[in-house]
């Protein structure tokens, strides 16, 4: 059988519950062998997308940059 490549990102990675759903999708078909993940989306209306935070970090003065990078890292942990 052919291998299947799956791409997940945005709102599908925004919370642990949604990531668990992705896990079930992947495990439901053994041909899904290549999984690509992109930046998580917003978890709620007040949240910022990771992509937007990366842009903010790139444009921020050096003294503010580390605060934004810390915020990004916190989202992944």
OpenMM code with the backbone's topology and positions (N, CA, C; nanometers):
from openmm import Vec3, app, unit

residues = "UNK UNK UNK UNK UNK UNK UNK UNK UNK UNK UNK UNK UNK UNK UNK UNK UNK UNK UNK UNK UNK UNK UNK UNK UNK UNK UNK UNK UNK UNK UNK UNK UNK UNK UNK UNK UNK UNK UNK UNK UNK UNK UNK UNK UNK UNK UNK UNK UNK UNK UNK UNK UNK UNK UNK UNK UNK UNK UNK UNK UNK UNK UNK UNK UNK UNK UNK UNK UNK UNK UNK UNK UNK UNK UNK UNK UNK".split()
positions = [
    Vec3(0.0831, -0.1195, 0.0000),
    Vec3(0.0000, 0.0000, 0.0000),
    Vec3(0.0876, 0.1259, 0.0000),
    Vec3(0.0308, 0.2314, -0.0474),
    Vec3(0.1023, 0.3583, -0.0541),
    Vec3(0.1062, 0.4253, 0.0823),
    Vec3(0.2118, 0.5006, 0.1050),
    Vec3(0.2210, 0.5792, 0.2276),
    Vec3(0.1393, 0.7061, 0.2124),
    Vec3(0.0846, 0.7506, 0.3219),
    Vec3(0.0034, 0.8727, 0.3229),
    Vec3(0.0775, 0.9797, 0.4026),
    Vec3(0.0826, 1.0996, 0.3476),
    Vec3(0.1398, 1.2149, 0.4164),
    Vec3(0.0239, 1.2976, 0.4703),
    Vec3(0.0304, 1.3331, 0.5975),
    Vec3(-0.0742, 1.4155, 0.6597),
    Vec3(-0.0121, 1.5452, 0.7107),
    Vec3(-0.0850, 1.6528, 0.6962),
    Vec3(-0.0415, 1.7823, 0.7456),
    Vec3(-0.1442, 1.8343, 0.8442),
    Vec3(-0.0978, 1.8702, 0.9614),
    Vec3(-0.1855, 1.9267, 1.0634),
    Vec3(-0.1251, 2.0578, 1.1115),
    Vec3(-0.2100, 2.1547, 1.1370),
    Vec3(-0.1633, 2.2827, 1.1880),
    Vec3(-0.2804, 2.3706, 1.2240),
    Vec3(-0.2500, 2.4915, 1.2616),
    Vec3(-0.3549, 2.5879, 1.2946),
    Vec3(-0.4410, 2.5431, 1.4098),
    Vec3(-0.5714, 2.5525, 1.3921),
    Vec3(-0.6642, 2.5220, 1.5016),
    Vec3(-0.6609, 2.3745, 1.5403),
    Vec3(-0.6172, 2.2858, 1.4512),
    Vec3(-0.6126, 2.1437, 1.4870),
    Vec3(-0.5027, 2.1135, 1.5886),
    Vec3(-0.4098, 2.2066, 1.6100),
    Vec3(-0.3039, 2.1907, 1.7095),
    Vec3(-0.3192, 2.2865, 1.8268),
    Vec3(-0.4305, 2.3522, 1.8365),
    Vec3(-0.4463, 2.4594, 1.9346),
    Vec3(-0.4625, 2.4118, 2.0784),
    Vec3(-0.4986, 2.2859, 2.0990),
    Vec3(-0.5164, 2.2380, 2.2367),
    Vec3(-0.4791, 2.0910, 2.2458),
    Vec3(-0.4605, 2.0440, 2.3686),
    Vec3(-0.4273, 1.9032, 2.3906),
    Vec3(-0.5389, 1.8119, 2.3416),
    Vec3(-0.6630, 1.8514, 2.3619),
    Vec3(-0.7766, 1.7708, 2.3167),
    Vec3(-0.7727, 1.7546, 2.1653),
    Vec3(-0.7446, 1.8614, 2.0956),
    Vec3(-0.7382, 1.8547, 1.9490),
    Vec3(-0.6191, 1.7712, 1.9028),
    Vec3(-0.5076, 1.7784, 1.9755),
    Vec3(-0.3919, 1.6961, 1.9404),
    Vec3(-0.4219, 1.5478, 1.9620),
    Vec3(-0.4991, 1.5165, 2.0636),
    Vec3(-0.5394, 1.3773, 2.0862),
    Vec3(-0.6262, 1.3279, 1.9706),
    Vec3(-0.7093, 1.4139, 1.9184),
    Vec3(-0.7919, 1.3779, 1.8021),
    Vec3(-0.7034, 1.3466, 1.6817),
    Vec3(-0.5993, 1.4275, 1.6626),
    Vec3(-0.5049, 1.4022, 1.5536),
    Vec3(-0.4385, 1.2666, 1.5717),
    Vec3(-0.4005, 1.2366, 1.6939),
    Vec3(-0.3383, 1.1062, 1.7216),
    Vec3(-0.4312, 0.9920, 1.6804),
    Vec3(-0.5584, 1.0036, 1.7136),
    Vec3(-0.6545, 0.8991, 1.6749),
    Vec3(-0.6670, 0.8885, 1.5227),
    Vec3(-0.6654, 1.0012, 1.4555),
    Vec3(-0.6725, 1.0013, 1.3092),
    Vec3(-0.5511, 0.9281, 1.2515),
    Vec3(-0.4333, 0.9601, 1.3015),
    Vec3(-0.3103, 0.8982, 1.2516),
    Vec3(-0.3114, 0.7475, 1.2781),
    Vec3(-0.3489, 0.7090, 1.3986),
    Vec3(-0.3461, 0.5682, 1.4363),
    Vec3(-0.4544, 0.4853, 1.3678),
    Vec3(-0.5551, 0.5501, 1.3136),
    Vec3(-0.6653, 0.4788, 1.2487),
    Vec3(-0.6256, 0.4172, 1.1141),
    Vec3(-0.5128, 0.4592, 1.0588),
    Vec3(-0.4716, 0.4073, 0.9287),
    Vec3(-0.3196, 0.3925, 0.9287),
    Vec3(-0.2720, 0.2695, 0.9235),
    Vec3(-0.1273, 0.2441, 0.9297),
    Vec3(-0.0521, 0.2981, 0.8077),
    Vec3(-0.1227, 0.3349, 0.7023),
    Vec3(-0.0579, 0.3957, 0.5858),
    Vec3(-0.0221, 0.5420, 0.6090),
    Vec3(-0.0736, 0.6013, 0.7152),
    Vec3(-0.0370, 0.7400, 0.7489),
    Vec3(0.0992, 0.7354, 0.8178),
    Vec3(0.2038, 0.7485, 0.7382),
    Vec3(0.3401, 0.7294, 0.7893),
    Vec3(0.4196, 0.8582, 0.8019),
    Vec3(0.3785, 0.9610, 0.7322),
    Vec3(0.4525, 1.0870, 0.7344),
    Vec3(0.3592, 1.1958, 0.7851),
    Vec3(0.3970, 1.2544, 0.8970),
    Vec3(0.3130, 1.3548, 0.9615),
    Vec3(0.3894, 1.4867, 0.9646),
    Vec3(0.3288, 1.5892, 0.9084),
    Vec3(0.3876, 1.7231, 0.9061),
    Vec3(0.3022, 1.8114, 0.9963),
    Vec3(0.3670, 1.8798, 1.0884),
    Vec3(0.2923, 1.9720, 1.1752),
    Vec3(0.3439, 2.1133, 1.1533),
    Vec3(0.2513, 2.2062, 1.1525),
    Vec3(0.2877, 2.3465, 1.1408),
    Vec3(0.2474, 2.4172, 1.2695),
    Vec3(0.2586, 2.5457, 1.2708),
    Vec3(0.2359, 2.6233, 1.3928),
    Vec3(0.0932, 2.6105, 1.4440),
    Vec3(0.0784, 2.5968, 1.5770),
    Vec3(-0.0554, 2.5927, 1.6354),
    Vec3(-0.1297, 2.7247, 1.6157),
    Vec3(-0.2597, 2.7150, 1.6090),
    Vec3(-0.3432, 2.8339, 1.5951),
    Vec3(-0.3846, 2.8904, 1.7298),
    Vec3(-0.4855, 2.9739, 1.7255),
    Vec3(-0.5380, 3.0376, 1.8465),
    Vec3(-0.6185, 2.9376, 1.9285),
    Vec3(-0.6006, 2.9409, 2.0604),
    Vec3(-0.6774, 2.8563, 2.1507),
    Vec3(-0.8080, 2.9236, 2.1904),
    Vec3(-0.8085, 3.0559, 2.1852),
    Vec3(-0.9282, 3.1327, 2.2201),
    Vec3(-0.9184, 3.2691, 2.1523),
    Vec3(-1.0210, 3.3477, 2.1638),
    Vec3(-1.0277, 3.4772, 2.0936),
    Vec3(-0.9168, 3.5737, 2.1359),
    Vec3(-0.8729, 3.5654, 2.2610),
    Vec3(-0.7702, 3.6576, 2.3107),
    Vec3(-0.6284, 3.6125, 2.2761),
    Vec3(-0.6142, 3.4917, 2.2266),
    Vec3(-0.4842, 3.4326, 2.1983),
    Vec3(-0.4226, 3.4897, 2.0708),
    Vec3(-0.2921, 3.4705, 2.0559),
    Vec3(-0.2203, 3.5082, 1.9331),
    Vec3(-0.1696, 3.3815, 1.8661),
    Vec3(-0.1754, 3.3778, 1.7348),
    Vec3(-0.1216, 3.2650, 1.6605),
    Vec3(0.0307, 3.2635, 1.6733),
    Vec3(0.0893, 3.1437, 1.6723),
    Vec3(0.2344, 3.1315, 1.6801),
    Vec3(0.3013, 3.2067, 1.5649),
    Vec3(0.2460, 3.1967, 1.4459),
    Vec3(0.3034, 3.2669, 1.3311),
    Vec3(0.3084, 3.4174, 1.3567),
    Vec3(0.2024, 3.4721, 1.4146),
    Vec3(0.1999, 3.6155, 1.4473),
    Vec3(0.3033, 3.6492, 1.5535),
    Vec3(0.3191, 3.5608, 1.6519),
    Vec3(0.4197, 3.5839, 1.7563),
    Vec3(0.5611, 3.5805, 1.6982),
    Vec3(0.5858, 3.4913, 1.6028),
    Vec3(0.7174, 3.4869, 1.5384),
    Vec3(0.7461, 3.6160, 1.4626),
    Vec3(0.6454, 3.6694, 1.3975),
    Vec3(0.6612, 3.7978, 1.3281),
    Vec3(0.6870, 3.9083, 1.4294),
    Vec3(0.6118, 3.9070, 1.5398),
    Vec3(0.6338, 4.0054, 1.6463),
    Vec3(0.7778, 3.9986, 1.6980),
    Vec3(0.8272, 3.8754, 1.7198),
    Vec3(0.9629, 3.8579, 1.7712),
    Vec3(1.0662, 3.9116, 1.6734),
    Vec3(1.0446, 3.8885, 1.5463),
    Vec3(1.1390, 3.9361, 1.4445),
    Vec3(1.1418, 4.0882, 1.4369),
    Vec3(1.0296, 4.1511, 1.4624),
    Vec3(1.0200, 4.2972, 1.4525),
    Vec3(1.0448, 4.3702, 1.5833),
    Vec3(1.0541, 4.2973, 1.6935),
    Vec3(1.0669, 4.3595, 1.8254),
    Vec3(1.2101, 4.4063, 1.8510),
    Vec3(1.2229, 4.5118, 1.9311),
    Vec3(1.3565, 4.5508, 1.9762),
    Vec3(1.4192, 4.4348, 2.0553),
    Vec3(1.5492, 4.4290, 2.0575),
    Vec3(1.6203, 4.3177, 2.1209),
    Vec3(1.5743, 4.2911, 2.2642),
    Vec3(1.5493, 4.3958, 2.3423),
    Vec3(1.5110, 4.3763, 2.4824),
    Vec3(1.3709, 4.3166, 2.4978),
    Vec3(1.2849, 4.3301, 2.3989),
    Vec3(1.1505, 4.2718, 2.4039),
    Vec3(1.1438, 4.1350, 2.3363),
    Vec3(1.2396, 4.1073, 2.2506),
    Vec3(1.2402, 3.9854, 2.1714),
    Vec3(1.2354, 3.8602, 2.2586),
    Vec3(1.3157, 3.8545, 2.3636),
    Vec3(1.3223, 3.7343, 2.4471),
    Vec3(1.1896, 3.7062, 2.5172),
    Vec3(1.1168, 3.8090, 2.5539),
    Vec3(0.9856, 3.7890, 2.6156),
    Vec3(0.8890, 3.7204, 2.5193),
    Vec3(0.8931, 3.7606, 2.3955),
    Vec3(0.8049, 3.7008, 2.2946),
    Vec3(0.8473, 3.5573, 2.2667),
    Vec3(0.9774, 3.5339, 2.2556),
    Vec3(1.0275, 3.3975, 2.2325),
    Vec3(0.9884, 3.3070, 2.3496),
    Vec3(0.9958, 3.3571, 2.4708),
    Vec3(0.9548, 3.2793, 2.5881),
    Vec3(0.8065, 3.2431, 2.5805),
    Vec3(0.7273, 3.3357, 2.5339),
    Vec3(0.5838, 3.3113, 2.5182),
    Vec3(0.5586, 3.2006, 2.4150),
    Vec3(0.6345, 3.2021, 2.3078),
    Vec3(0.6225, 3.0983, 2.2049),
    Vec3(0.6613, 2.9624, 2.2646),
    Vec3(0.7729, 2.9573, 2.3335),
    Vec3(0.8184, 2.8313, 2.3946),
    Vec3(0.7173, 2.7781, 2.4940),
    Vec3(0.6568, 2.8653, 2.5689),
    Vec3(0.5570, 2.8235, 2.6670),
    Vec3(0.4380, 2.7546, 2.5992),
    Vec3(0.3974, 2.8031, 2.4825),
    Vec3(0.2872, 2.7412, 2.4091),
    Vec3(0.3169, 2.5957, 2.3741),
    Vec3(0.4441, 2.5674, 2.3422),
    Vec3(0.4802, 2.4316, 2.3027),
    Vec3(0.5014, 2.3397, 2.4229),
    Vec3(0.5219, 2.3976, 2.5392),
    Vec3(0.5400, 2.3114, 2.6566),
    Vec3(0.4124, 2.2985, 2.7327),
] * unit.nanometer
topology = app.Topology()
chain = topology.addChain("A")
for resn in residues:
    res = topology.addResidue(resn, chain)
    for name in ("N", "CA", "C"):
        topology.addAtom(name, app.Element.getBySymbol(name[0]), res)
